Amino acid sequence: MDIEKLKYELKKMIIEECEKEDILPEDIADDVELFSDKSGLELDSLDALQISMGLQNKFGIRLGDSKEFRRVVTTIDNLVVYINENNA
């Protein structure tokens, strides 16, 4: 999958799973920590669960535990690398 398309799909999935209808995929920076104030997403632990389920359903990525989730789901750029490495 094209990297830019994958980034867009990830952003769209996060917005849908976390019900952030007031945010557009273009509003999410590729290199900003998703769970930081800078992202503008205001994500919490419930959103983390939703994102984890979305990654599994849409991309076949299963993150085993919360430590792995925190290591992988940092930025859109990091997620793209992880998906490409684990979907080969």
Secondary structure by P-SEA (a helix, b strand, c coil): ccaaaaaaaaaaaaaaaaccccccccccccccccccccccccccaaaaaaaaaaaaaacccccccaaaaaaccccaaaaaaaaaaaac
